[in-house]
């Protein structure tokens, strides 16, 4: 069975995702949402059942993407509260899959609207960027080590460097796997020294 946590939980750690990627997702998503809303008009003008369905789906897609990437734009739409709550539970992988799937479906069922094709490609690009951000988080700040054990604080994936901050993007210090091992050895030596001293006394 597919673990739903894969789509609802972001990988832990603070790998330092590039700022341009976060901004690109927001900008491309909002512009793509507006673009696909206007492009849906062309789908209705094709006067085919498939394109009419695609037009309706494009309207939903545009509102959905704008709502998720720019929540302030759709706060007054009460009917979308549950959809918004569901999307907020998704991580970047889940959002990326939903965006890409919606764009691909609209692209497949209506091919006579050139503007709609371009708009859906922008939505699919937004999904791809979300997936890429999740991949970066997963690769550089995974929640488990290579052997499947919980990752120790301050140690990145595969014993590499990671940030030991508060988990919200503010690094307090950088530790490598070697630094962590030295700390553990020092603590072990101190404990053994106390035990020997107590035994000798």
VENVEN-V950079 format. One record per pair of residues at least 4 apart in sequence whose C-alpha atoms are under 8 Angstrom apart, sorted by sequence separation. I is the first residue (numbers start at 1). GAP is how many residues later the second one is. If there is no record, write none. Layout:
BEGIN
[[I GAP] [I GAP]]
END
This chain:
BEGIN
[[3 4] [4 4] [5 4] [6 4] [17 4] [18 4] [19 4] [20 4] [21 4] [22 4] [23 4] [24 4] [25 4] [26 4] [27 4] [28 4] [29 4] [30 4] [31 4] [32 4] [33 4] [34 4] [35 4] [36 4] [37 4] [38 4] [39 4] [40 4] [41 4] [42 4] [43 4] [44 4] [47 4] [48 4] [49 4] [50 4] [51 4] [52 4] [53 4] [54 4] [55 4] [56 4] [57 4] [58 4] [59 4] [60 4] [61 4] [62 4] [63 4] [64 4] [65 4] [66 4] [67 4] [70 4] [71 4] [77 4] [80 4] [81 4] [82 4] [83 4] [84 4] [85 4] [86 4] [90 4] [91 4] [92 4] [93 4] [94 4] [95 4] [96 4] [97 4] [98 4] [99 4] [100 4] [101 4] [102 4] [103 4] [104 4] [105 4] [106 4] [107 4] [113 4] [114 4] [115 4] [116 4] [117 4] [118 4] [119 4] [120 4] [121 4] [122 4] [123 4] [124 4] [125 4] [126 4] [127 4] [128 4] [129 4] [130 4] [131 4] [132 4] [133 4] [134 4] [135 4] [136 4] [137 4] [138 4] [144 4] [145 4] [151 4] [155 4] [156 4] [157 4] [165 4] [166 4] [167 4] [175 4] [176 4] [177 4] [178 4] [179 4] [180 4] [181 4] [182 4] [183 4] [184 4] [185 4] [186 4] [187 4] [188 4] [189 4] [190 4] [191 4] [192 4] [193 4] [194 4] [195 4] [196 4] [197 4] [17 5] [24 5] [46 5] [47 5] [65 5] [66 5] [67 5] [90 5] [136 5] [137 5] [138 5] [144 5] [145 5] [151 5] [155 5] [156 5] [157 5] [165 5] [166 5] [175 5] [46 6] [67 6] [111 6] [144 6] [145 6] [151 6] [155 6] [156 6] [165 6] [166 6] [44 7] [66 7] [67 7] [143 7] [144 7] [154 7] [155 7] [156 7] [164 7] [165 7] [43 8] [44 8] [66 8] [67 8] [87 8] [143 8] [154 8] [155 8] [163 8] [164 8] [165 8] [43 9] [107 9] [142 9] [154 9] [155 9] [163 9] [164 9] [107 10] [154 10] [163 10] [164 10] [43 11] [44 11] [63 11] [146 11] [153 11] [163 11] [164 11] [43 12] [145 12] [146 12] [162 12] [163 12] [42 13] [107 13] [144 13] [145 13] [161 13] [162 13] [40 14] [41 14] [106 14] [107 14] [142 14] [145 14] [161 14] [162 14] [40 15] [141 15] [142 15] [161 15] [40 16] [68 16] [104 16] [140 16] [141 16] [160 16] [161 16] [67 17] [103 17] [104 17] [140 17] [159 17] [160 17] [40 18] [103 18] [139 18] [159 18] [40 19] [68 19] [159 19] [64 20] [68 20] [103 20] [104 20] [154 20] [155 20] [156 20] [37 21] [103 21] [141 21] [154 21] [155 21] [156 21] [36 22] [37 22] [102 22] [140 22] [154 22] [155 22] [36 23] [100 23] [101 23] [99 24] [100 24] [36 25] [37 25] [99 25] [100 25] [155 25] [36 26] [37 26] [100 26] [154 26] [35 27] [99 27] [100 27] [33 28] [34 28] [99 28] [100 28] [33 29] [98 29] [32 30] [33 30] [96 30] [97 30] [33 31] [96 31] [33 32] [34 32] [95 32] [96 32] [33 33] [96 33] [65 34] [96 34] [97 34] [30 35] [95 35] [96 35] [29 36] [30 36] [95 36] [29 37] [93 37] [61 38] [92 38] [93 38] [30 39] [92 39] [29 40] [30 40] [61 41] [92 41] [93 41] [61 42] [92 42] [26 43] [91 43] [25 44] [26 44] [58 44] [57 45] [58 45] [58 48] [57 49] [54 51] [55 51] [54 52] [54 53] [54 55] [54 56] [51 58] [50 59] [51 59] [50 60] [51 60] [46 66] [43 67] [46 67] [43 69] [43 70] [42 71] [42 73] [43 73] [42 74] [39 76] [40 76] [39 77] [9 80] [36 80] [39 80] [8 81] [9 81] [10 81] [8 82] [9 82] [10 82] [7 83] [8 83] [36 83] [7 84] [35 84] [36 84] [7 85] [7 86] [8 86] [6 87] [7 87] [32 87] [36 87] [6 88] [32 88] [32 90] [33 90] [32 91] [29 93] [28 94] [29 94] [32 94] [28 95] [28 97] [29 97] [28 98] [25 101] [25 104] [24 105] [25 105] [21 108] [22 111] [21 112] [17 116] [17 119] [17 120] [15 121] [15 122] [11 123] [14 123] [10 124] [13 124] [12 125] [15 125] [11 126] [15 126] [10 127] [11 127] [13 127] [14 127] [13 128] [12 129] [13 129] [11 130] [12 130] [13 130] [11 131] [12 131] [11 132] [15 141] [13 143] [15 147] [14 148] [15 148] [13 149] [14 149] [13 150] [14 150] [13 151] [14 151] [14 153] [16 153] [13 154] [14 154] [12 155] [14 155] [14 157]]
END
